[in-house]
Structure formats: structure tokens, C-alpha cells
Amino acid sequence: MAAQMAVNSGASLWGPLKELWETVDGAVLRRQPESVHLLDLQLKKHKPHFLSLYKNPPKSAEQREKVRKASTEGIAIQGQQGSRLLPEQLLSEAFILSDLFDIGELAALELLLAGEQQQPHFPGLTRGLVAVLLYWDGKLCVANSLRTLIQSRHGKTFTLDLSGELVALTTRFTDELMIQGLTKRILTLVSEINVTREFERLQKERGLGNEKHRKEVSDLIKESRQALADSLFSWTCQSPLSKDDTLALIGHLETVTAQADGSLDSVSLALVMALLYCLDVSFVEQGTEDREDLIQTLPLLTEKQYVAAIHSRLMDGQPWKLSGLQAVCRLAWALSLRVLSQLPQGCALVEFTEADEAVADQALLGDVFLFMKEGILGCESFAQEEFYIRRLHSLITDFLALMPMKVKQLRNRADEDARLVHMSLQMDSELPSSLRKDLDHLMVLIGEFYSKDSFGLELGLEFWCHTESLQHTSLHGSYLGMALQRPPHKQVVLSKFVRQMGDLLPSTLYVSYLRMLKGLANGPQCAHYSFSLLKTNGATHSDNIQGVSGSPVSWEHFFHSLMLYHENLRRDFPNPDASQYRHPSLRGITQRELEGLTSFLQLLTTIITWSENARLALCEHPQWTPVVVMLGLLQCSVPPVLKAELLRCLAAFGKSPEVAASLWQSLEYTQILQTVRAPGQRQAAGIEVELNEIESSSEEYPLTRGFCHLISTLVESSLPVNLGAGLRVPGFQPYLDFLRDSVFLPFPTRAYRHPAEKWEVADGVLEVFHKLLREYEPQPSDFVQEVVELQGEQVTAHKPPGHSIMFHLLNDSPMLALCLSLLEEGVRQLDTYAPFPGKKHLESAVLRCLCLLDLALQKEVVFMDLLRESQASMLVSPLEQLLQGVSPQTRRADHIVNIARYLYHSSSNPEAAFQSAKILRRIANYPNIQTRLVGDFTHDQSVSEKLMAGFVECLDSEEAEEGTENGDDSDSQNKVARIRHETQIHMLNLLITSLDLKTPNLALYLLGYEVKKPVSSTNLQDPGVLGCPRSCLHAILSLLQRGTEKRSGPVLTQQAPHLAELCYQVIYQLCACPDTSGPTMRYLRTSQDFLFSHLQHLPFILPSNQIAALSQMSWLMKTAAIELRVTSLNRQRSHTQRLVSLLLDDQPHTQHTADGESGMEEETRSVSGFLHFDTVSKVRRKLLSVLDAIDFSQDMPELLQLDFFERTQIEQVISNCEHINEQGHTVCNVKLLHRVLVAEVNALQGMAAIGQRPLLMEEVNSILQQVVERNRVRQSLSAKRHALRSWRSLVETLLTACPADLIPADDRQLIIRDLLLDLHEKVLSEEAAGELMPIVAGAVFTLTAHLSQSVLSEQQQGAGLEASSGFASIANSALHLILRKLLDFILSTGGGYQRLRAHLYGSLLYYLQIAQKPEEPDTLQTAGKAMWERLTAPEDGFSKLQRENLAIIESYGKALMEVVCRDACDGHEISRMLALAVLDRILSIDRQNQWLVYVCNSGYLRSLVESLRQDDAALQSLLAPQPPLLKPLYIYESKMALLTRVAKTGQGAVELLRCGLVAQLIECQVFDMVPDSDAHRVMRDPSGFIPSPMDRYRQILLPTLRLFQVILTSTTMNHQQGAAQVLQWLIVHADTIQSLLRCQELSMGALQELSLLTGIISKTALPGALETGGEVNSAVLMEFQGHINRFQRLCLTLLGRLAGSERERLLKQAEVAAPGDSAERREEMEVAMQQVCANIMEYCQTLLLQSSAQAQFSICLFSPSGSEPAGRDGGRTDLSSTLPSMAYSRVPSLGLVLYLLKNSTADFFRFHQSHRQSLGKLQTLDQLPPDELKELCQGLVLGPGGVEKISSVQRSLLAKRRLVQLINNRAKLLSLCSYVIETCLFVLWRHLEYYLLHCTPTDPKDALMPGASLYRSRLTDDSFGGLQASGGRGISLSRVSRQDLDLLKSDMAAGFGEALQRKLLEVEGLYSQVRSRYTFIQALVRRIRGLLRQPKS
């Protein structure tokens, strides 16, 4: 029992029933697939609800007890564990509810709990009030389900075209219900349920809330009654009721009463119609295929008792409460009997069928036709149900057709009565009392009935026979030559009835007959027949002359009478000043004449409204001239009612543009509205007087309304510009002024007899304003003051009427104020939810006001712009600012709030809500207004809640449906659904616009964010939690979430694609905006699991709307990318992991299935798992299937084929009409284009043009279709671009931002492989659109980069270098495939798309990087291996892949070379750089030099070389303090890198020299522009991105120097030629180079410069270099010689600085300058300094060797002094350090060389030690302590704390990289040191040999000794030319005394001691053995030792 007593929180009286209704609705009305099965389940479950319809669960003591204890013991709730304690308050409410509705206590409690849950959907209501709504909503759901199930049955009246299975199910189910007594239950309920009674009960228990709640409750009660009655009606339409049920129904109808106005209410009407269908046998005549089956089931034909029972019941004398209703039932019965009597089955029923006449008589006595008109037609719901109308039509027509004798009797009776009336009138006696007006009523009924045709059925056609229209073959001609079929008998009878009734018509029936004709003329064909009838009725013209009058019902008669009236009344048309308006003329129109005229005018109006032929035929009739006569009559004094009819008739004539134009002129001429005042006229005349004096006093305004209607119609047809020309200022202005100042502005203050008329007047005049403003397009000419000539004077012309309305709306004018107060009044009235007279017209007027405001906002931008340009003196304010004004009624600025409040009434007024949303959206574009609006909206709490509820209600609207653009609006329901949908679209656009503006804005308020506090502090909750109201965000999410739990995915994406797209966009914007991102993403992640549930349904496929599907996916993917990034940053691994695996897995997921969907898969899967065989195949990765959904092909519209227009001009016009729409697409404005083209066609003159017009218009049409197609293509392309971009950003986020370990390396590579191959597959197909290529290229670039990164990191971790398949998880074959695709892509882009190729080149570089060997540590052991070993070593993975790559690249041949080389030579900078880099890379792996040969032979190389000269100017501009752009520098660097790569092969270097490379560089002046290093220190770029001018200069110089160095190294054979050219460059730029060599500040950059410069000088600035220059004259030779000598001297000085004095200082300085990366800086400095020393020593060695092979003739470079420069001990100081001015003129001493030798030896051991240590660390990397690892990584990671953040794997990789760097650095230093040691030894030995063996010392006295002069000349000529000239500066070198030599020897001996020699030999043992020069050091040491030990000579 306890289990049964658990409470269902969904409320068993509401939740399950709602679900039932949704299932029924889905199955029957929406025809959802798979719904039959669900419906079957639901019906079985809910059968008791239907059987005991509306029975509530009974109360019980047990339940009461249980509920009472719920506050102390708690109560169990279904689906929740444990029991829940409920508050006392809730329980007492439950008892109240239980008593109120007499339901079980538990059920009441459930309702309250459900009410609490649903409360957010009903803002402002308590849970109790919501529970009341839910109770009745549950009831309504049952009733609606019942009705829908019954409607789905198969039967005799209609069919819903459902599947047989479904119909069988519902028929079976409803039959069971019927057998169980459904009819009686329904009739009981209809009697019992009564709104007033229910309200009284609710009122007593305070169960009614605000007005809206009251309205909703009463609507629910009324709708459920109606639904029950409709169920019965639907049943009888399809199948008959049993005898008892029919009698019960009759019994119920006996008690029915009418409403106050005599009409039935809609429930009673449904039951009456149910009975009429029960008695309906007319279908028997229709001969449908299942006629026989239907006859079998009809008890009227098969059961005699049935007929007997009904007959006796209807004929017993018991009067009903409504005798008219009894009469209707009797008439129906009489007609059924008449039909039965004519059927074979009727023979058995003779006793009853005989009585048909009698029954009919009874019916007529009950005034049957009068009741049908008043009781049935008077009911509002009658016209809304097609089958009511059809049944009544058959009733009327059957009476006329089946009972002709009765009709004849009626006519005779009427004739008789007419004579009696005539006599009594003659004799002035009383009218006889026995008059019956049956025929009168019948005619009026027919007229009324057919004049309303809400479904466009045109049933009245049955009254017209085709035979009369044989002369009008246009309508029903013979079809394919067949003769016209004879019309059915019934139709003949009916048409005869119409004609005969008109013959000899008695005057009493005249009006009724005309009314009947008016009804029968309603419809395009009917109108035509009526026109013909009236035409043929008239006597011919000849008869007329003889005075024979035709039938009084004819055009002839009617227009003749009108003319007579006019003639008659015009005679007493006095002068305007007479006061005839107050005294109507004596000879007036009698009341009866007035009625006759009115009826005929109404008939005329109906006919000409429908039939254009009739309109033109009558209008152009030469004798009748109806328009003139009517206008004439309007001037006469006739009653306003007649004038109103005349105006309406004229309005109908004005529907044809041809008539309208002349009608305007006639209107102006007759001065109906006085526009010209006669001189001396005292008072106004015309309609204005009528309005102010006659209509106002009688408080009725038919004339004014008629006039508004006329103007409204005419304005639509044509607006004459020159109306009234000659007499007044031409134009429409007087009419507008009248409408505005005399009709609109005073309308609220006038008195009205019928309150409804007030709003009719307002609506009529606003309609005119709306039309005028809608058609108005502001033109520049509107703002120019134009003048017209009028009777000799100049007067200002009028502006177009639209301009005047705009002017009034853009000023604080009475008109605007009145519109706004109307809006306020409207919303106030709607808030009462009560009906009031004129409600429909008030709503219409409000709607027009909203439209006016919307149009004004739409046009004001153009209007104000034109006004500004014209500089006219008009003053206007923007409407959005005027709307912020203060309202005079409320004294608050609440205009915009009032407009927004219409959204709250969207359920009753969808159109007003739509306009309101449109206006708000326009206003939302103005950021300054938004903040004020938020204040206005939140100012008053209750208003704020209402506004929020209004917005939410519009978004939640369930009826909204996305219609097609040109959807059929014929069905009003479709139209409303579309309007609701458009409203939602506008609201979402409003949110999207607002979110871009600064906070606080409307969107934040509507979406439920904080507007008073910082937005980021918002805490979003589910609605109802913590008092959080339901906001637009909740509405949007619930729209999107519908259906996500099912397999088919979110419903909205299918049903309303555009809406879904905007919803996703709003959510993306919220996630992307920094303020809202945090709260939004938290809420979506925790409360909604939004992204996962939507992403799992990707891709969305919508064949019908591909563009929207792509956009939906784009926004969703962009949001997902943000989510991945955020969760990765916040380390929310599980969230990230879940999304990553959803997007990337290729194993099928176990999808969570909804109820009834789990099935076989689950079981089979578990079985296969158990048996250990995997049957699950792989599935497509989600990311790839999304990519599949983007179709890369795009069908382009073909070119226009034009016959008349000029194509180029049309294209020009089209491009002029283009604008950028809200989504940012460029589209062509089709409406504007249409206007332009039509204006062009209209401008053509002449007959030929008129003949061609249809063809021209056809061509205009084809142009417009073409443009629409173009717009679609553009939108489609941009949607595809957007989708691809989003896809790309998602892929990039997945690969970059998500933690790397979420996707293992092998998976990562396979994923990238799949993505790359698929992307290429799609983009390389033939149809792929070029516009999508750039995005694909970008994606390819990132993917390749990640692939390369992944492979490299896998290798660094030492994974599979030995694996045979390839050296990574991805197979080589896959890599080759990727390379081929890449190259195909590059080639497929052809000549264009250069920027796109930049991406592809980048990808190619990344790809080629994969096969690049990583840097290996130089262990100094490799040299030990024999050459043979190296050659026979197996090929490693890298070189294998590289070789295969090259083979693939070469297979593409010249085509690829051509593309790459062309891009490298010209085009966009970035693609040039990348193309150069690709060339560089390919050249480096191209062993066969095929590419090199191509580049040289095709002239690209020469082109590149020659472009250097052109770069000169750009490079010079770079050295300005503030450079323009750094592009030229980067390009230059790329070129130089490529040229250096080319120069690395001998062939390439020779080719470069042949192309004149050096000559080009000699001409570049940029090298001479060395910036002043100090001056620019001030202007450093703070970010450090833009290098200083000096650094920029170095970036230009160093590549050139490197290139020279490579050329000099490569050109071994032609060394001389290269060296000579480079020397020439050195000499041309000698000044610069010398200043660089003298450089004071030896920074890192300066050292790099020097190391390269000295390297070049050491190879070129040699005496021998000049001989190769051919014949050069001696002067030039002298100059060259001087330069070379200067280079030598500067180099030696530099050696002095670097080897001695400045070395330590520089290294210290490096450490101080950048303490962070000091180690690296120091290493670099050391390398550079060693390099410079090595270069200079090499130079010295070369000079010594070149001068002579033997020491005695060799030149001397160092002076014979053995003193070392000052060491660290600060002992002896060398002069060079103390006297800087002399430093350059001194010759360095030999001691310097010795000092260098010592230092280098010491360095060597230091470096060797460090090298060994690092090698050791590298081998034991795993065991290193963490601190050391950190220290090693420090240099490679930027930023403080960077090392902490990276993972341990990364850390060890970085440490490894750093160690390899250190080892290789040391290896380089070691090789430099050893080289310096060797050269130093050689130079020492050479000099010592000379000084100690060959030099003759000189003393002053023997100055003329030959030896001295020899030495001097040797010094002078060869090395330091010109030193002698400087006389005695310093110590004269020419004096080498004996003493000097002795000192030298002793110093040297001391310096070159044992210890040094030992060390040197050790160096050789450690290093040089492995290298090539073995025992060289040993030999030299021995020789020097020998020289120094030589005895003194």
C-alpha cells in the first residue's frame, strides 16, 4: 500500500495527461514517425480517464491522514529516495484544493507540488493558483485528446489522410468508449460545467489571481466544454449515433437557451450541428466509392424504430425552450424524410415519409429562417467551422430544391401580403396582423449566409446556372471542344428560384431580394453571374424610349433612378453660404427609398469589388456614368448614411488604377472636401462641415469612416502629384491635413453613441497614414524648397504626404503624442483582459500605430542624412529619442516600456507583439539608449516582471512555426504561427545586437544577468531556484533542449532552422564575451550539460535548409572550442576528456537511449563482449562527419541572357543595389533593384515600348530571379566559410589547448592523418569552391604543424627510432600520401591564390621538418671511425624518409618547381618568404642538384640576385630611427638564406658569381649607412619586438658576410675570382669596414660582425689577391694596396684587444648586462671571441706563408718584444691599454702571441672538462636530481615560474635539448682553441726563427748597415706601409737592437716554459689525435724549444 501512496511530483491529474495530449497531437495532427506505437501505449494506460470522463479520484480518510502526517513523518515522492517533510502551509492548501475540486487529498497535494515546480512559467502567481490552472489544463488535455481521436476516425464527411493502422487503432478505441456511454457523459458534463459556478467556488477559496489568471482559467473551462461538444459533433460528422444517444441529444437541446442577443453559444451550436449531422442523408446522393458501406451503417435507413423514435420525439407537442431551435430540427427532419421517400429503402417508412409536408409546415410556423439567421449565423464560432457552413448550405439548398411547392406557397403568400400592405397604405389604415414574413426571412438568411465566406468556398455558385453564361465563354467555355455538360437538377432549380423571385417582385420584398443577391454575388464567379443577371434584366434601350420600364432589379433601372434623384436634388442645391445644412430640403428621400438605395449600393459594391470586368464595364458606360452621378449626389443634401454607402461604392470603383486616377480628379473638382476657398466665402463647405456639425451632433460618423475608406483605397491605387493644379498648390496635402487635424487629432475628444465607433474612426484614418508612410521613400528632392506658379504669384509647393507624416513623427507633435497615448490606452485596456465594444478596432489601431513607429524608425536614418545634406531649415529629432520623452498621462518616461508591454499580450495579439519586437530591435541599435532602457525596464518591480514574462512568453510560444518566405497566408493559423516565429527571430536579433554593446544592456537584463552589480558576479540558476525568475536564457535553452534526449536530436534545428541558428549564436556570444563567459559556461556545464548533449547530435543535416544547418553547427562548434579551452585552463580534466572523446573517438559510444528505444543493440553488445570477439566496427569520428556535412561544391548561377537590357549596365545597377546585411554578407537589395528596373521600363515612351512591355517585364523578372539566386549562393558560401572556420578553430583548440596527454601520441597522429586526408579529399575534388580553399589551407597548415610536432616529440622521447615501419606511429606510406596531397593542393591553386599557398608552403616546411635529423651531441669520438664504416652504415629512418620525400617531390617535375620559384620571385611578402624557405629546404636535401640546375637555368636565380639591388632603397629606409615596416628586412633575410644555401655547392657558388652577385652587392649603399649607436638608444621599442637601428643594420650586414664566407669556402677551384670580387666589395665599403673593425663597444652583435669580417678578410685581403685582377693601372693598385695594409693593421690591433686587454672585461660585462640568461650570453661571447682570434691568427699565418716559404724572407707581423699584455694580476701594462690614441699606430709584440697561446691552452682544458661533464649528464639523464633539471630548463622557458608549470616529461626533453646544446657548443670551442694553439705556435716559430737566426741588430752608429735597411723595407712595404712616414711616433720600429733581441729571447724562454710545453703536448694527445693534424704541435714545440735554447751568437 505504501508504494501506491507515493506522491507523483508531476501531478497525476496533469503531467501524464499533458503527455497523453502531446502523444495524440504528435500522432494525429503532426504525423510524427513511430508515433502509432507510443499512442497505443498511452491509450491503454489512460483508458480509465476516458471511460470515466472528468471523474476525479475520490477523497479518503486514509489519504487525509497520510497527508496530515507529511509535515512530521514526511511523505514518499516517486523517483526520489527517502521521504520528504512538507511544510504545514502546503498541506493546509492541499486540503483546501481537495475540497474545492472534490478530489483526493493526495491528488491535491500532487497538484500543488507540480504548481510549485511550474511556478517560474507563471510569474506573479502562487503555487495554489498555478495548481488551479494545472487542474483545468489536465481536463482540457483529456477533452482535446478525445476530440482529436474522434476526428481521426474514418467516416462520411471528412478524412485526415492518416495511415490505416492509426485509424484502425483510434476507431477501435473510440468505439469502445461510445459503447460505454460516452454521449450521455459528454451531455452531462456540458450541462454541469459552468464558468460562473466554477468562478464562484474559486472566488470563495481565493482560487483566482490577477486578471490574466482569471482569463486563463475561464478560457480553460470554456475550451474544455467546447472540446467535449466538438467531440460529439466530430463523431456525428463521421458516423451516426445510436437511437438512445440521439434521443439524449435531442433531450439536451430541448433545454438549451439563447444568449442575450438571441444567438446560441458555441457549445450549444456544436450540439445543434451534431444533431443536424445525425439527421443528414444528403451524402447518399454524392455517389462516393464507399457509399454502400455508409448506407449500411445509417440507422435512418436500416432501423425502423430509430426513425419512429426520432419522429415521435420531434413531433410531440412539447414546446422547447427555444422554439426556433425546435423549428430548425424539424426542418432538417422534414428534409431527411423527403430524401428517404425518394430512396428504395424509403418504401418501408411510408407512414413517416408521408408526414414530411406537415413537419415542414410546423418548422415554418416556428420562424425557422429567422432563427437560423439570428440564432445560428449570429454565433461567432459559426463562421470558423467549415462543416457547420456546409451543413447549413445543404439545409437551405435542400429546402429550395426538395420542396419547390413550399417555396411557391411562400411566394404566393408574400404577394398576397404585399397587396394587403399596399391597400392599407392607400387607405391609411393599420397593417394587418396576420402578415408572415417567411420568404422575407429566407431571402435575408440567404443574403447573410453567403455574404460571409471565411473559407473561400464560394458555395453560392450553386445558385447560378452555366446556361445563362453561354455568351461569356471566357469563364466556362467549352473544354477541348466538348459541349457544356448539363448542370445538375438541383442547380437548375436553385437558379430558377433566383430568377423567378426577381420577376414581378412586390415592393415589400425589394430590399430582401437585393440583400439575397448581394449574398449570392459574394465571390469572383458569383459576382460575374450577378452582373450578367442585372444586365439581362434591364429593358433594351429602345424599350426605354417607348416608356416600357424593365425589371426594377436591373442596372438600367437603378442608375436611371440615381440620375433622377440627382437631377431632382440638385435643383435645390443652394449657394454655399446658405444654411442648408441645418434645414434638409423638403423634397428628400423617404425612409423606404433610402433602404432600397442602400441595398442596391451595397449590391453594386459587392459586385464591383469582386469583378474587375463589371467595374470597368459600368464605369465606362456612356449613359449611366455612375461615378459622376454618385459624386453629384454626395454634394446634395442626403442623409449621411447614404453618403457613406456612396463613398464605399466609389472606393470599390477606385480599386482599379485606371478608374482611381480619374476619380481623384473628379473628387477634387466636386470639392467633396473643400480644398479651394472661393474669395469672400464666409465658411467652409463640404465634408468638413458635415463632420463638425452634423455627425458630431448626431454622435455617429458613417460619412467620415466612408471618406477614410475611400482615401485609403485611392491612395493604394495611385497618388496624383498634380491634383488641383491651377486652382491651388497641387498635391494631396489638403486631404492629409483634413485627415490629421479634423479626423485623427480630435477623435478621442468627440462623443460617440456607439463606443466601438470611436476606434473604428481611429483605425480608418491610421490605415491611410500607414499606407502613405509605407510607400514613402525619402528622396533628395523632398528637402528642396520648390516653388510653383499660381495665378501669377510664386507659392511654395507641397511635399509628398509621406514626408509630412515623417516630419510629424520626428517631432514632438500632437500626432506623435496621440499615437503614443493610443498605445498606452491600448495596453491598459488589454491588461484588463475584459471584452469591450470596439476591441477589434482598438487592436487594429494600436497595431497601425506600432507600424507607423516602426516605419519611421526604419526610414529616419535616410531621412535625417538627406536632411543634413540638403541644409534645409527643418528641425527634426530622432524618434528613438522622442520615445524617451515623458508621457503626459503617467508623468513618466514609459513610452518604450508601453511598447514592450505588448509582448506580454502576444498570445492574444501576436501581430502587435511582432511589431513591438521589431521596434525594440531597431531601438536596441543605439547604445546610449540601452542603458536608460535597462533603468526604465527595471524601475518598477511589477512592470519589470511583466516585461520579462512577456519576452519569455514570446520565446516560449509553442505555436510558432517557421514558414517559407512565400508561405501561403490564406490559412490564418499558419499566418499567426509565422508571425510568432518572426517575433522570436526579432527578439533573438535584439539580444544579439545588445550583447555587443557596453554593459548594462537590455540583453543582460533579459537573459537574467546582474545589471546593478558587475556582470561576472552573476550566479545563474534554474528557474525557481533561489527565487530566480524564468529568463530569456532559460527560454532559449528549453527551445534548444527539446528532443536532445531522443535519437533524432534537437527538434528546433529541424522545425525552425533559422531560429535555432540564432539561439546557438546567442549562447556563443554569451560564452565568448569575457564578462558573461564565466557564469554562462558554469551554468551550461553544471545545470544543463548543454554542449555534450548537443554535440553528440552533430552533424545536423537539413536537406531543405543547408545554410541554416551549417550556421547552427558553426556557432555550436565555436562554443565547444571555448569550452575546451576554458576547461583545459581550469584543469577540469573530466569535462575536457568527455568532449574530446566525443569529438575524436572512432569507437562507437554506448548511446544513452530514451524510453522505448533501448533494444537489441544493448543485448548483442554484452554477448559479444562476453564471448571476446569484437563485432563493433569503427565509426566515423564526429569531427570528420561534421566535415562531411559541409559540401565544398557550390553551384554558381549562370550568366544572364538578356535581349533588351545591356549586361554591363545591369551588372552596374546590381552592384549599386548591394549592401551589407546584419549577418555581414554582401547581398543585393532585391526590392530596390525591382523598383529601379520597373522605373526604367516605365520610362520608355512610344507605342513600340508598350508592345514590348510584357517581354520587358519578363526579362526584369528573370534578372530578379538571377539576383535572388546570387544572394543565395553568397549566403551559402559564407555559411560554408563560417562552418569551416568554426570547424577549424575547434580542431585547432583540440590539438593546441587541450592537455596533450588526453590524446595519446599514436592516436593524435592517426587523427591528424585522417583529418588531413579528408580535408584534401574534399578540397581537391573538381567541384570544390575556391572561396573555401584559404580556410582549408589554414587548417592544413595547423594540422601539419601539429603532426610534425607530434612526430618529433615522439622521437625525442626515444620511442620508435628503430621501428622498421617508419620512425613514428604514423606509417611512412601515410606520410607520403599527405605529401602528395599537399603538392597536389599547391599545384591545383594555379596562378591565383598566392596568399593561400603561403599556408601550404608553411605546411610543406613543417612536413619536411619531420625527416630532419635532430641535433646530436658531438662526443668528439666520431672522427675515430673509419670512412669505410661510415659509408657502409645502414640507412637510418630519417635519411630513408628524406630520400623518399625527395623522390615524390621530383616526380612532380618542372610544374612544381615553376610554381615555387615564381612565388619566390614576386608576389605577397609572406608567401615569398615561405616559398624561399621551401626552395632552401628542398635544395638542402636535393643531392642530385636537379632543383639547383632548374633554378640556375630558368633565370630565377639571376632574377633573385638582381632584385637585391632593388631592395637597397627599402633597406635604407629601415635604418631610419622609426622604420615604416620590417617586411623588406625579412624578405631580404630569406633571399640571403636561399642564396647562401645555393652557394654551399661549388656549382651554385660559381653560378652566383656568374650572375654578378657581388657586383650587385657592391652597388648597395645600405652597407655604408651605419647608424649611430647612441643616438637611438632613446627610441627603443618598449616591447622589444622592433630591433634597434644598430641591430637592424646588423641583420642586413651579417647575412651578406655569411654569404661571402660560404662563397669563399665553396669556390675552391676558382678561389681567386671569388676572392677578388669579395675584396673589391671590402674596398668599396672600406670606410664602413674599417670603422667596424675599430669598434669601441664590443657587444655581442659587434663580435659577430667581427668574427665574420675577419673571416672574410683573412681569405681575401692578401697581397696576392691583386694580381688576379688583370691589368689594373698602378695608381689604383697603390690604392688597393693601401686598403689591404690598413685591413691588416686593424686586424692585428683587434687581436691585441681581444687576446689581451679587453677579454675578461667583456665576459664580465656580458654577465652583468643580462643576468637571467648570462650562461648563454657568456658562451656566445666566448665562441665569437675565439672565432675572431682564430680568424686573425689564420690571417697572420696566411700572410706569412704567402710572403715567402722561408723564414728569412718572410715579413714580420709582430715586433720582437716578448712582454705579454697586462694579465689578471694587473702587473706590467701594455702600452696599448694605457694609451688608446697610440694603440692603433703600434705594432703588436710577439709576447701577445705567446699570451694568446697560454690563454687558449688554459681555455682548452676548461672547455674539455665541461664537455666531459655534460656528456656524462646526458648519458645519465634519468638519474639527475630535479634541481639540476630545473636549472637546465631555465634558459629555454620564458617568464618567471615557467619551469614550474611544465610537466616532467617536457622538463626532461628540455634538459636533454639544453645538454646537447652545451656539448656541441663546447665541441666548437675546443676545435677553435686547438686551431688557435696551432696557428699561434706556427707564427711564434716563424718570427723567432727570423729574429733569432736571420735578423741583424742595428745600433745607432752603424745605421747604414745593409741588414737594417733590409728589415725596414720588409716592414714598410709588405705589412705596415706608411708607418715610417709618421716619423718618431712611439718607439721607432726600425731600430732592433741586440739588446731587444736578447730580451726577446730571455722573455720567450721564460714564457715558453716546461709547463706550457707539457700542456701543449697534452692538448695534442687529447684532441688533435682524433682530428687530422697529428704531431703538428709536437714538431713546432720542438722547433721553438730548439730556437730558444740556441747559444747566443
Salt bridges, closest charged atoms under 4 A:
ASP25 OD2 - ARG30 NH1 2.67
ASP40 OD2 - LYS44 NZ 3.30
GLU65 OE1 - ARG68 NH1 3.69
GLU93 OE1 - ARG127 NE 3.17
ASP99 OD1 - LYS59 NZ 2.64
GLU105 OE2 - ARG64 NH1 3.01
GLU116 OE2 - ARG127 NH1 2.95
ASP137 OD2 - LYS18 NZ 3.43
ASP175 OD1 - ARG153 NH1 2.78
GLU176 OE1 - LYS47 NZ 2.06
GLU198 OE2 - ARG201 NH1 3.52
ASP219 OD2 - LYS215 NZ 2.93
ASP230 OD2 - ARG147 NH1 2.98
ASP245 OD1 - LYS184 NZ 3.44
GLU254 OE2 - ARG313 NE 3.09
ASP280 OD1 - ARG391 NH1 3.95
ASP290 OD2 - HIS154 NE2 3.47
GLU292 OE2 - ARG291 NH1 3.86
GLU351 OE2 - LYS304 NZ 3.12
ASP356 OD2 - ARG338 NE 2.69
GLU357 OE2 - ARG338 NH2 2.98
GLU357 OE1 - LYS406 NZ 2.87
ASP361 OD1 - LYS406 NZ 2.78
ASP367 OD1 - ARG436 NH2 2.84
GLU386 OE2 - ARG390 NE 2.93
ASP398 OD1 - LYS490 NZ 2.89
ASP415 OD1 - ARG411 NE 3.18
GLU416 OE1 - ARG419 NH2 2.73
ASP417 OD1 - ARG413 NE 3.89
ASP438 OD2 - ARG436 NE 3.02
GLU462 OE1 - HIS393 NE2 2.65
GLU468 OE2 - ARG499 NH1 3.15
GLU567 OE2 - ARG570 NH2 3.66
ASP572 OD2 - ARG587 NH2 3.39
GLU668 OE2 - ARG728 NE 2.77
GLU690 OE2 - LYS643 NZ 2.28
GLU693 OE1 - ARG582 NH2 3.11
GLU700 OE2 - ARG753 NH1 3.92
GLU700 OE2 - HIS754 NE2 3.26
GLU716 OE1 - LYS771 NZ 2.64
ASP737 OD1 - ARG740 NH2 3.07
ASP741 OD1 - ARG740 NE 3.26
GLU757 OE2 - ARG705 NE 3.30
GLU760 OE1 - ARG705 NH1 2.63
ASP763 OD2 - HIS841 ND1 3.49
ASP763 OD1 - ARG848 NE 2.93
GLU767 OE2 - LYS771 NZ 3.54
GLU775 OE2 - ARG774 NE 3.51
GLU777 OE2 - LYS859 NZ 3.56
GLU777 OE2 - ARG1235 NH1 3.94
GLU824 OE1 - ARG828 NH1 3.78
GLU825 OE1 - ARG828 NH2 2.68
ASP831 OD2 - ARG901 NH2 2.56
ASP831 OD1 - HIS905 NE2 2.70
ASP831 OD2 - LYS946 NZ 3.71
ASP854 OD2 - LYS918 NZ 3.33
ASP854 OD1 - ARG922 NE 2.70
ASP865 OD1 - ARG868 NH1 2.95
GLU911 OE2 - LYS975 NZ 3.83
GLU953 OE1 - LYS212 NZ 2.91
ASP956 OD1 - ARG1030 NH2 2.89
GLU959 OE1 - ARG980 NE 3.54
GLU962 OE1 - HIS981 NE2 3.39
ASP969 OD1 - ARG978 NH1 2.80
GLU1010 OE2 - LYS1013 NZ 3.68
GLU1045 OE2 - LYS1046 NZ 3.71
GLU1061 OE1 - HIS1058 ND1 3.46
ASP1089 OD2 - ARG1138 NH2 2.81
GLU1123 OE2 - ARG1085 NE 2.88
ASP1146 OD2 - LYS1178 NZ 3.51
ASP1146 OD2 - ARG1181 NH2 3.45
GLU1157 OE1 - ARG1047 NE 3.62
GLU1161 OE2 - ARG1047 NH2 3.69
ASP1188 OD2 - ARG1180 NE 2.67
ASP1195 OD2 - ARG1272 NH2 3.76
GLU1211 OE2 - ARG1270 NH2 2.79
GLU1218 OE2 - ARG1274 NH2 2.92
GLU1222 OE2 - ARG921 NH2 2.02
GLU1269 OE2 - ARG1272 NH2 2.90
GLU1292 OE2 - ARG1288 NE 2.63
ASP1301 OD2 - ARG1133 NH1 3.20
ASP1314 OD2 - ARG1181 NE 3.00
ASP1314 OD1 - ARG1313 NH2 3.10
ASP1318 OD2 - ARG1180 NH2 2.28
GLU1321 OE1 - LYS1381 NZ 3.27
GLU1435 OE2 - ARG1443 NE 2.94
ASP1436 OD2 - LYS1413 NZ 2.73
GLU1444 OE1 - HIS1376 NE2 2.84
GLU1444 OE2 - LYS1440 NZ 3.62
GLU1458 OE2 - ARG1462 NH1 3.71
ASP1463 OD2 - ARG1397 NE 2.55
GLU1469 OE1 - LYS1527 NZ 3.77
ASP1480 OD1 - ARG1541 NE 2.58
GLU1506 OE2 - ARG1502 NH1 3.77
ASP1511 OD2 - LYS1535 NZ 2.66
ASP1512 OD2 - ARG1509 NH1 3.57
GLU1551 OE2 - ARG1554 NH2 2.62
GLU1563 OE1 - ARG1509 NE 2.84
ASP1568 OD1 - HIS1629 ND1 2.91
ASP1591 OD1 - ARG1594 NH1 3.76
GLU1649 OE2 - ARG1594 NE 2.93
GLU1679 OE2 - HIS1683 NE2 3.65
GLU1702 OE2 - ARG1697 NE 3.02
GLU1702 OE1 - ARG1705 NH2 2.99
GLU1704 OE2 - ARG1768 NH2 3.89
GLU1711 OE2 - ARG1722 NH1 2.65
GLU1720 OE2 - ARG1858 NH1 3.41
GLU1723 OE2 - ARG1858 NH2 3.44
GLU1726 OE2 - ARG1722 NE 3.60
GLU1726 OE2 - ARG1806 NH2 2.70
GLU1764 OE2 - LYS1798 NZ 2.80
ASP1803 OD2 - ARG1703 NH2 2.54
ASP1803 OD1 - ARG1806 NH1 2.90
GLU1828 OE1 - LYS1817 NZ 3.18
GLU1844 OE2 - LYS1830 NZ 3.53
GLU1878 OE1 - ARG1973 NE 2.38
ASP1942 OD1 - ARG1938 NH1 3.93
GLU1954 OE2 - ARG1989 NH2 3.52
